[in-house]
Protein backbone atom coordinates (compact mmCIF):
# COMPACT_ATOMS: atom_id res chain seq x y z
CA UNK A 1 0.00 0.00 0.00
CA UNK A 2 1.19 3.52 -0.80
CA UNK A 3 0.18 6.74 0.94
CA UNK A 4 1.18 10.28 0.09
CA UNK A 5 0.09 13.86 -0.32
CA UNK A 6 0.25 16.60 -2.92
CA UNK A 7 0.36 19.31 -0.23
CA UNK A 8 3.81 20.85 -0.61
CA UNK A 9 5.80 21.02 2.61
CA UNK A 10 3.40 18.96 4.74
CA UNK A 11 6.23 16.62 5.78
CA UNK A 12 8.46 19.56 6.79
CA UNK A 13 6.70 19.65 10.17
CA UNK A 14 8.60 17.27 12.46
CA UNK A 15 5.62 16.47 14.71
CA UNK A 16 3.20 15.82 11.85
CA UNK A 17 5.70 13.71 9.91
CA UNK A 18 6.63 11.65 12.97
CA UNK A 19 2.99 11.04 13.93
CA UNK A 20 2.08 10.18 10.33
CA UNK A 21 4.89 7.68 9.84
CA UNK A 22 4.50 6.18 13.32
CA UNK A 23 0.89 5.40 12.40
CA UNK A 24 2.28 3.41 9.47
CA UNK A 25 5.34 2.02 11.27
CA UNK A 26 5.45 2.27 15.09
CA UNK A 27 9.24 1.76 14.93
CA UNK A 28 9.75 5.04 13.04
CA UNK A 29 12.20 7.21 14.99
CA UNK A 30 11.85 10.54 13.21
CA UNK A 31 14.45 13.25 12.74
CA UNK A 32 14.77 17.04 12.81
CA UNK A 33 14.06 18.23 9.28
CA UNK A 34 15.38 21.82 9.53
CA UNK A 35 19.04 20.86 10.17
CA UNK A 36 18.79 18.12 7.52
CA UNK A 37 17.42 20.62 4.97
CA UNK A 38 20.02 23.23 5.92
CA UNK A 39 22.77 20.65 5.35
CA UNK A 40 21.42 19.87 1.88
CA UNK A 41 21.24 23.56 0.98
CA UNK A 42 24.73 24.24 2.32
CA UNK A 43 26.12 21.24 0.44
CA UNK A 44 24.55 22.50 -2.78
CA UNK A 45 25.88 26.02 -2.17
CA UNK A 46 29.38 24.65 -1.52
CA UNK A 47 29.26 22.59 -4.72
CA UNK A 48 28.17 25.62 -6.76
CA UNK A 49 30.86 27.79 -5.16
CA UNK A 50 33.56 25.20 -5.90
CA UNK A 51 32.53 24.57 -9.50
CA UNK A 52 31.44 27.91 -10.96
CA UNK A 53 33.78 30.70 -11.94
CA UNK A 54 31.83 33.62 -10.51
CA UNK A 55 34.41 36.20 -11.64
CA UNK A 56 33.90 35.18 -15.27
CA UNK A 57 30.11 35.12 -14.87
CA UNK A 58 30.05 38.58 -13.26
CA UNK A 59 32.37 39.95 -15.93
CA UNK A 60 30.05 38.63 -18.67
CA UNK A 61 26.93 40.00 -16.95
CA UNK A 62 28.44 43.43 -16.28
CA UNK A 63 30.04 43.80 -19.70
PDB file with one MODEL, atoms N, CA, C and O in Angstrom:
MODEL        1
ATOM      1  N   UNK A   1       0.839  -1.181   0.000  1.00  0.00           N
ATOM      2  CA  UNK A   1       0.000   0.000   0.000  1.00  0.00           C
ATOM      3  C   UNK A   1       0.883   1.242   0.000  1.00  0.00           C
ATOM      4  O   UNK A   1       1.944   1.260   0.623  1.00  0.00           O
ATOM      5  N   UNK A   2       0.443   2.264  -0.692  1.00  0.00           N
ATOM      6  CA  UNK A   2       1.189   3.516  -0.797  1.00  0.00           C
ATOM      7  C   UNK A   2       0.312   4.654  -0.307  1.00  0.00           C
ATOM      8  O   UNK A   2      -0.874   4.717  -0.631  1.00  0.00           O
ATOM      9  N   UNK A   3       0.894   5.552   0.474  1.00  0.00           N
ATOM     10  CA  UNK A   3       0.177   6.743   0.936  1.00  0.00           C
ATOM     11  C   UNK A   3       1.042   7.950   0.645  1.00  0.00           C
ATOM     12  O   UNK A   3       2.269   7.855   0.662  1.00  0.00           O
ATOM     13  N   UNK A   4       0.424   9.070   0.381  1.00  0.00           N
ATOM     14  CA  UNK A   4       1.180  10.281   0.095  1.00  0.00           C
ATOM     15  C   UNK A   4       0.283  11.495   0.107  1.00  0.00           C
ATOM     16  O   UNK A   4      -0.893  11.412   0.463  1.00  0.00           O
ATOM     17  N   UNK A   5       0.841  12.614  -0.281  1.00  0.00           N
ATOM     18  CA  UNK A   5       0.093  13.864  -0.322  1.00  0.00           C
ATOM     19  C   UNK A   5       0.637  14.742  -1.429  1.00  0.00           C
ATOM     20  O   UNK A   5       1.800  14.620  -1.815  1.00  0.00           O
ATOM     21  N   UNK A   6      -0.195  15.618  -1.934  1.00  0.00           N
ATOM     22  CA  UNK A   6       0.249  16.602  -2.916  1.00  0.00           C
ATOM     23  C   UNK A   6       0.425  17.971  -2.261  1.00  0.00           C
ATOM     24  O   UNK A   6       0.748  18.947  -2.937  1.00  0.00           O
ATOM     25  N   UNK A   7       0.214  18.043  -0.951  1.00  0.00           N
ATOM     26  CA  UNK A   7       0.360  19.305  -0.226  1.00  0.00           C
ATOM     27  C   UNK A   7       1.848  19.551   0.004  1.00  0.00           C
ATOM     28  O   UNK A   7       2.492  18.848   0.783  1.00  0.00           O
ATOM     29  N   UNK A   8       2.380  20.552  -0.678  1.00  0.00           N
ATOM     30  CA  UNK A   8       3.813  20.848  -0.612  1.00  0.00           C
ATOM     31  C   UNK A   8       4.212  21.264   0.802  1.00  0.00           C
ATOM     32  O   UNK A   8       3.580  22.134   1.401  1.00  0.00           O
ATOM     33  N   UNK A   9       5.247  20.648   1.322  1.00  0.00           N
ATOM     34  CA  UNK A   9       5.802  21.020   2.614  1.00  0.00           C
ATOM     35  C   UNK A   9       5.140  20.366   3.814  1.00  0.00           C
ATOM     36  O   UNK A   9       5.557  20.608   4.946  1.00  0.00           O
ATOM     37  N   UNK A  10       4.117  19.540   3.599  1.00  0.00           N
ATOM     38  CA  UNK A  10       3.405  18.956   4.740  1.00  0.00           C
ATOM     39  C   UNK A  10       4.337  18.099   5.597  1.00  0.00           C
ATOM     40  O   UNK A  10       4.147  18.023   6.811  1.00  0.00           O
ATOM     41  N   UNK A  11       5.322  17.466   5.008  1.00  0.00           N
ATOM     42  CA  UNK A  11       6.231  16.623   5.781  1.00  0.00           C
ATOM     43  C   UNK A  11       7.412  17.407   6.361  1.00  0.00           C
ATOM     44  O   UNK A  11       8.299  16.817   6.977  1.00  0.00           O
ATOM     45  N   UNK A  12       7.430  18.724   6.172  1.00  0.00           N
ATOM     46  CA  UNK A  12       8.460  19.556   6.789  1.00  0.00           C
ATOM     47  C   UNK A  12       8.253  19.668   8.299  1.00  0.00           C
ATOM     48  O   UNK A  12       9.213  19.871   9.042  1.00  0.00           O
ATOM     49  N   UNK A  13       7.019  19.538   8.751  1.00  0.00           N
ATOM     50  CA  UNK A  13       6.696  19.652  10.172  1.00  0.00           C
ATOM     51  C   UNK A  13       7.084  18.355  10.889  1.00  0.00           C
ATOM     52  O   UNK A  13       6.510  17.295  10.637  1.00  0.00           O
ATOM     53  N   UNK A  14       8.066  18.460  11.786  1.00  0.00           N
ATOM     54  CA  UNK A  14       8.599  17.270  12.455  1.00  0.00           C
ATOM     55  C   UNK A  14       7.521  16.481  13.198  1.00  0.00           C
ATOM     56  O   UNK A  14       7.481  15.254  13.105  1.00  0.00           O
ATOM     57  N   UNK A  15       6.650  17.170  13.933  1.00  0.00           N
ATOM     58  CA  UNK A  15       5.622  16.473  14.710  1.00  0.00           C
ATOM     59  C   UNK A  15       4.630  15.756  13.805  1.00  0.00           C
ATOM     60  O   UNK A  15       4.298  14.594  14.042  1.00  0.00           O
ATOM     61  N   UNK A  16       4.152  16.445  12.763  1.00  0.00           N
ATOM     62  CA  UNK A  16       3.202  15.822  11.848  1.00  0.00           C
ATOM     63  C   UNK A  16       3.820  14.609  11.170  1.00  0.00           C
ATOM     64  O   UNK A  16       3.220  13.535  11.121  1.00  0.00           O
ATOM     65  N   UNK A  17       5.037  14.797  10.644  1.00  0.00           N
ATOM     66  CA  UNK A  17       5.703  13.715   9.914  1.00  0.00           C
ATOM     67  C   UNK A  17       5.919  12.507  10.822  1.00  0.00           C
ATOM     68  O   UNK A  17       5.670  11.371  10.418  1.00  0.00           O
ATOM     69  N   UNK A  18       6.380  12.751  12.042  1.00  0.00           N
ATOM     70  CA  UNK A  18       6.629  11.649  12.973  1.00  0.00           C
ATOM     71  C   UNK A  18       5.334  10.919  13.311  1.00  0.00           C
ATOM     72  O   UNK A  18       5.290   9.689  13.288  1.00  0.00           O
ATOM     73  N   UNK A  19       4.277  11.672  13.625  1.00  0.00           N
ATOM     74  CA  UNK A  19       2.985  11.037  13.929  1.00  0.00           C
ATOM     75  C   UNK A  19       2.467  10.244  12.734  1.00  0.00           C
ATOM     76  O   UNK A  19       1.975   9.127  12.891  1.00  0.00           O
ATOM     77  N   UNK A  20       2.577  10.820  11.547  1.00  0.00           N
ATOM     78  CA  UNK A  20       2.082  10.175  10.329  1.00  0.00           C
ATOM     79  C   UNK A  20       2.799   8.850  10.081  1.00  0.00           C
ATOM     80  O   UNK A  20       2.165   7.821   9.850  1.00  0.00           O
ATOM     81  N   UNK A  21       4.131   8.891  10.133  1.00  0.00           N
ATOM     82  CA  UNK A  21       4.893   7.676   9.840  1.00  0.00           C
ATOM     83  C   UNK A  21       4.831   6.655  10.972  1.00  0.00           C
ATOM     84  O   UNK A  21       4.930   5.453  10.728  1.00  0.00           O
ATOM     85  N   UNK A  22       4.666   7.126  12.212  1.00  0.00           N
ATOM     86  CA  UNK A  22       4.499   6.177  13.320  1.00  0.00           C
ATOM     87  C   UNK A  22       3.171   5.442  13.209  1.00  0.00           C
ATOM     88  O   UNK A  22       3.057   4.302  13.658  1.00  0.00           O
ATOM     89  N   UNK A  23       2.166   6.081  12.616  1.00  0.00           N
ATOM     90  CA  UNK A  23       0.889   5.399  12.397  1.00  0.00           C
ATOM     91  C   UNK A  23       1.063   4.266  11.388  1.00  0.00           C
ATOM     92  O   UNK A  23       0.361   3.257  11.451  1.00  0.00           O
ATOM     93  N   UNK A  24       1.995   4.437  10.467  1.00  0.00           N
ATOM     94  CA  UNK A  24       2.282   3.406   9.467  1.00  0.00           C
ATOM     95  C   UNK A  24       3.264   2.381  10.023  1.00  0.00           C
ATOM     96  O   UNK A  24       3.100   1.176   9.832  1.00  0.00           O
ATOM     97  N   UNK A  25       4.290   2.881  10.716  1.00  0.00           N
ATOM     98  CA  UNK A  25       5.335   2.021  11.268  1.00  0.00           C
ATOM     99  C   UNK A  25       5.675   2.510  12.676  1.00  0.00           C
ATOM    100  O   UNK A  25       6.382   3.508  12.819  1.00  0.00           O
ATOM    101  N   UNK A  26       5.191   1.835  13.712  1.00  0.00           N
ATOM    102  CA  UNK A  26       5.446   2.267  15.088  1.00  0.00           C
ATOM    103  C   UNK A  26       6.933   2.345  15.450  1.00  0.00           C
ATOM    104  O   UNK A  26       7.284   2.973  16.448  1.00  0.00           O
ATOM    105  N   UNK A  27       7.805   1.723  14.665  1.00  0.00           N
ATOM    106  CA  UNK A  27       9.244   1.755  14.929  1.00  0.00           C
ATOM    107  C   UNK A  27       9.915   3.025  14.403  1.00  0.00           C
ATOM    108  O   UNK A  27      11.087   3.272  14.688  1.00  0.00           O
ATOM    109  N   UNK A  28       9.177   3.826  13.641  1.00  0.00           N
ATOM    110  CA  UNK A  28       9.750   5.036  13.044  1.00  0.00           C
ATOM    111  C   UNK A  28      10.292   5.941  14.143  1.00  0.00           C
ATOM    112  O   UNK A  28       9.598   6.226  15.120  1.00  0.00           O
ATOM    113  N   UNK A  29      11.532   6.391  13.979  1.00  0.00           N
ATOM    114  CA  UNK A  29      12.202   7.206  14.991  1.00  0.00           C
ATOM    115  C   UNK A  29      12.072   8.707  14.755  1.00  0.00           C
ATOM    116  O   UNK A  29      12.092   9.487  15.707  1.00  0.00           O
ATOM    117  N   UNK A  30      11.941   9.112  13.514  1.00  0.00           N
ATOM    118  CA  UNK A  30      11.855  10.535  13.208  1.00  0.00           C
ATOM    119  C   UNK A  30      13.220  11.204  13.181  1.00  0.00           C
ATOM    120  O   UNK A  30      14.236  10.590  13.505  1.00  0.00           O
ATOM    121  N   UNK A  31      13.225  12.458  12.795  1.00  0.00           N
ATOM    122  CA  UNK A  31      14.449  13.254  12.742  1.00  0.00           C
ATOM    123  C   UNK A  31      14.056  14.724  12.639  1.00  0.00           C
ATOM    124  O   UNK A  31      12.914  15.049  12.314  1.00  0.00           O
ATOM    125  N   UNK A  32      14.996  15.595  12.914  1.00  0.00           N
ATOM    126  CA  UNK A  32      14.770  17.040  12.807  1.00  0.00           C
ATOM    127  C   UNK A  32      15.012  17.455  11.358  1.00  0.00           C
ATOM    128  O   UNK A  32      16.130  17.353  10.855  1.00  0.00           O
ATOM    129  N   UNK A  33      13.969  17.918  10.699  1.00  0.00           N
ATOM    130  CA  UNK A  33      14.055  18.233   9.276  1.00  0.00           C
ATOM    131  C   UNK A  33      14.869  19.496   9.000  1.00  0.00           C
ATOM    132  O   UNK A  33      15.642  19.525   8.042  1.00  0.00           O
ATOM    133  N   UNK A  34      14.714  20.534   9.815  1.00  0.00           N
ATOM    134  CA  UNK A  34      15.380  21.817   9.534  1.00  0.00           C
ATOM    135  C   UNK A  34      16.901  21.670   9.401  1.00  0.00           C
ATOM    136  O   UNK A  34      17.460  22.154   8.417  1.00  0.00           O
ATOM    137  N   UNK A  35      17.591  21.027  10.345  1.00  0.00           N
ATOM    138  CA  UNK A  35      19.039  20.857  10.173  1.00  0.00           C
ATOM    139  C   UNK A  35      19.390  19.995   8.959  1.00  0.00           C
ATOM    140  O   UNK A  35      20.383  20.247   8.278  1.00  0.00           O
ATOM    141  N   UNK A  36      18.569  18.978   8.694  1.00  0.00           N
ATOM    142  CA  UNK A  36      18.786  18.124   7.521  1.00  0.00           C
ATOM    143  C   UNK A  36      18.690  18.955   6.248  1.00  0.00           C
ATOM    144  O   UNK A  36      19.552  18.867   5.373  1.00  0.00           O
ATOM    145  N   UNK A  37      17.631  19.766   6.149  1.00  0.00           N
ATOM    146  CA  UNK A  37      17.419  20.615   4.973  1.00  0.00           C
ATOM    147  C   UNK A  37      18.548  21.641   4.833  1.00  0.00           C
ATOM    148  O   UNK A  37      19.048  21.875   3.732  1.00  0.00           O
ATOM    149  N   UNK A  38      18.941  22.241   5.940  1.00  0.00           N
ATOM    150  CA  UNK A  38      20.023  23.225   5.916  1.00  0.00           C
ATOM    151  C   UNK A  38      21.316  22.589   5.412  1.00  0.00           C
ATOM    152  O   UNK A  38      22.061  23.211   4.656  1.00  0.00           O
ATOM    153  N   UNK A  39      21.583  21.357   5.827  1.00  0.00           N
ATOM    154  CA  UNK A  39      22.770  20.646   5.352  1.00  0.00           C
ATOM    155  C   UNK A  39      22.732  20.410   3.851  1.00  0.00           C
ATOM    156  O   UNK A  39      23.750  20.540   3.173  1.00  0.00           O
ATOM    157  N   UNK A  40      21.554  20.062   3.329  1.00  0.00           N
ATOM    158  CA  UNK A  40      21.416  19.874   1.882  1.00  0.00           C
ATOM    159  C   UNK A  40      21.658  21.180   1.134  1.00  0.00           C
ATOM    160  O   UNK A  40      22.362  21.204   0.125  1.00  0.00           O
ATOM    161  N   UNK A  41      21.075  22.257   1.631  1.00  0.00           N
ATOM    162  CA  UNK A  41      21.237  23.560   0.981  1.00  0.00           C
ATOM    163  C   UNK A  41      22.693  23.999   1.033  1.00  0.00           C
ATOM    164  O   UNK A  41      23.234  24.481   0.037  1.00  0.00           O
ATOM    165  N   UNK A  42      23.330  23.835   2.192  1.00  0.00           N
ATOM    166  CA  UNK A  42      24.727  24.236   2.324  1.00  0.00           C
ATOM    167  C   UNK A  42      25.621  23.395   1.422  1.00  0.00           C
ATOM    168  O   UNK A  42      26.559  23.918   0.820  1.00  0.00           O
ATOM    169  N   UNK A  43      25.345  22.111   1.324  1.00  0.00           N
ATOM    170  CA  UNK A  43      26.117  21.242   0.441  1.00  0.00           C
ATOM    171  C   UNK A  43      25.992  21.662  -1.009  1.00  0.00           C
ATOM    172  O   UNK A  43      26.976  21.665  -1.749  1.00  0.00           O
ATOM    173  N   UNK A  44      24.774  22.021  -1.419  1.00  0.00           N
ATOM    174  CA  UNK A  44      24.555  22.496  -2.785  1.00  0.00           C
ATOM    175  C   UNK A  44      25.296  23.811  -3.014  1.00  0.00           C
ATOM    176  O   UNK A  44      25.942  23.994  -4.045  1.00  0.00           O
ATOM    177  N   UNK A  45      25.198  24.730  -2.043  1.00  0.00           N
ATOM    178  CA  UNK A  45      25.885  26.020  -2.166  1.00  0.00           C
ATOM    179  C   UNK A  45      27.396  25.825  -2.268  1.00  0.00           C
ATOM    180  O   UNK A  45      28.055  26.487  -3.070  1.00  0.00           O
ATOM    181  N   UNK A  46      27.941  24.931  -1.467  1.00  0.00           N
ATOM    182  CA  UNK A  46      29.383  24.652  -1.520  1.00  0.00           C
ATOM    183  C   UNK A  46      29.786  24.090  -2.878  1.00  0.00           C
ATOM    184  O   UNK A  46      30.823  24.464  -3.426  1.00  0.00           O
ATOM    185  N   UNK A  47      28.964  23.187  -3.420  1.00  0.00           N
ATOM    186  CA  UNK A  47      29.257  22.591  -4.721  1.00  0.00           C
ATOM    187  C   UNK A  47      29.241  23.656  -5.819  1.00  0.00           C
ATOM    188  O   UNK A  47      30.113  23.669  -6.688  1.00  0.00           O
ATOM    189  N   UNK A  48      28.251  24.543  -5.776  1.00  0.00           N
ATOM    190  CA  UNK A  48      28.172  25.620  -6.764  1.00  0.00           C
ATOM    191  C   UNK A  48      29.394  26.525  -6.637  1.00  0.00           C
ATOM    192  O   UNK A  48      30.025  26.872  -7.636  1.00  0.00           O
ATOM    193  N   UNK A  49      29.721  26.902  -5.412  1.00  0.00           N
ATOM    194  CA  UNK A  49      30.859  27.790  -5.157  1.00  0.00           C
ATOM    195  C   UNK A  49      32.176  27.188  -5.659  1.00  0.00           C
ATOM    196  O   UNK A  49      33.028  27.902  -6.189  1.00  0.00           O
ATOM    197  N   UNK A  50      32.336  25.879  -5.492  1.00  0.00           N
ATOM    198  CA  UNK A  50      33.564  25.201  -5.903  1.00  0.00           C
ATOM    199  C   UNK A  50      33.658  24.986  -7.411  1.00  0.00           C
ATOM    200  O   UNK A  50      34.757  24.832  -7.944  1.00  0.00           O
ATOM    201  N   UNK A  51      32.522  24.973  -8.102  1.00  0.00           N
ATOM    202  CA  UNK A  51      32.530  24.568  -9.503  1.00  0.00           C
ATOM    203  C   UNK A  51      32.159  25.652 -10.505  1.00  0.00           C
ATOM    204  O   UNK A  51      32.246  25.426 -11.712  1.00  0.00           O
ATOM    205  N   UNK A  52      31.751  26.818 -10.032  1.00  0.00           N
ATOM    206  CA  UNK A  52      31.438  27.909 -10.955  1.00  0.00           C
ATOM    207  C   UNK A  52      32.473  29.013 -10.817  1.00  0.00           C
ATOM    208  O   UNK A  52      32.921  29.326  -9.714  1.00  0.00           O
ATOM    209  N   UNK A  53      32.838  29.583 -11.917  1.00  0.00           N
ATOM    210  CA  UNK A  53      33.780  30.697 -11.935  1.00  0.00           C
ATOM    211  C   UNK A  53      32.968  31.990 -11.897  1.00  0.00           C
ATOM    212  O   UNK A  53      32.611  32.549 -12.933  1.00  0.00           O
ATOM    213  N   UNK A  54      32.684  32.453 -10.672  1.00  0.00           N
ATOM    214  CA  UNK A  54      31.828  33.624 -10.514  1.00  0.00           C
ATOM    215  C   UNK A  54      32.444  34.886 -11.107  1.00  0.00           C
ATOM    216  O   UNK A  54      31.718  35.745 -11.608  1.00  0.00           O
ATOM    217  N   UNK A  55      33.753  35.016 -11.062  1.00  0.00           N
ATOM    218  CA  UNK A  55      34.406  36.197 -11.635  1.00  0.00           C
ATOM    219  C   UNK A  55      34.105  36.301 -13.123  1.00  0.00           C
ATOM    220  O   UNK A  55      33.796  37.384 -13.621  1.00  0.00           O
ATOM    221  N   UNK A  56      34.192  35.189 -13.833  1.00  0.00           N
ATOM    222  CA  UNK A  56      33.897  35.176 -15.265  1.00  0.00           C
ATOM    223  C   UNK A  56      32.424  35.464 -15.520  1.00  0.00           C
ATOM    224  O   UNK A  56      32.087  36.208 -16.441  1.00  0.00           O
ATOM    225  N   UNK A  57      31.552  34.885 -14.719  1.00  0.00           N
ATOM    226  CA  UNK A  57      30.113  35.123 -14.874  1.00  0.00           C
ATOM    227  C   UNK A  57      29.788  36.593 -14.636  1.00  0.00           C
ATOM    228  O   UNK A  57      29.063  37.200 -15.423  1.00  0.00           O
ATOM    229  N   UNK A  58      30.315  37.169 -13.562  1.00  0.00           N
ATOM    230  CA  UNK A  58      30.048  38.580 -13.263  1.00  0.00           C
ATOM    231  C   UNK A  58      30.612  39.495 -14.339  1.00  0.00           C
ATOM    232  O   UNK A  58      29.993  40.499 -14.691  1.00  0.00           O
ATOM    233  N   UNK A  59      31.777  39.156 -14.857  1.00  0.00           N
ATOM    234  CA  UNK A  59      32.369  39.945 -15.932  1.00  0.00           C
ATOM    235  C   UNK A  59      31.460  39.924 -17.162  1.00  0.00           C
ATOM    236  O   UNK A  59      31.246  40.959 -17.793  1.00  0.00           O
ATOM    237  N   UNK A  60      30.929  38.759 -17.502  1.00  0.00           N
ATOM    238  CA  UNK A  60      30.046  38.635 -18.665  1.00  0.00           C
ATOM    239  C   UNK A  60      28.734  39.383 -18.449  1.00  0.00           C
ATOM    240  O   UNK A  60      28.218  40.005 -19.377  1.00  0.00           O
ATOM    241  N   UNK A  61      28.200  39.330 -17.251  1.00  0.00           N
ATOM    242  CA  UNK A  61      26.929  39.999 -16.950  1.00  0.00           C
ATOM    243  C   UNK A  61      27.102  41.514 -16.936  1.00  0.00           C
ATOM    244  O   UNK A  61      26.223  42.242 -17.399  1.00  0.00           O
ATOM    245  N   UNK A  62      28.208  41.988 -16.418  1.00  0.00           N
ATOM    246  CA  UNK A  62      28.439  43.428 -16.283  1.00  0.00           C
ATOM    247  C   UNK A  62      29.060  44.064 -17.516  1.00  0.00           C
ATOM    248  O   UNK A  62      29.261  45.278 -17.549  1.00  0.00           O
ATOM    249  N   UNK A  63      29.362  43.278 -18.512  1.00  0.00           N
ATOM    250  CA  UNK A  63      30.038  43.803 -19.699  1.00  0.00           C
ATOM    251  C   UNK A  63      29.093  44.493 -20.632  1.00  0.00           C
ATOM    252  O   UNK A  63      29.510  44.989 -21.679  1.00  0.00           O
TER     253      UNK A  63
ENDMDL
END
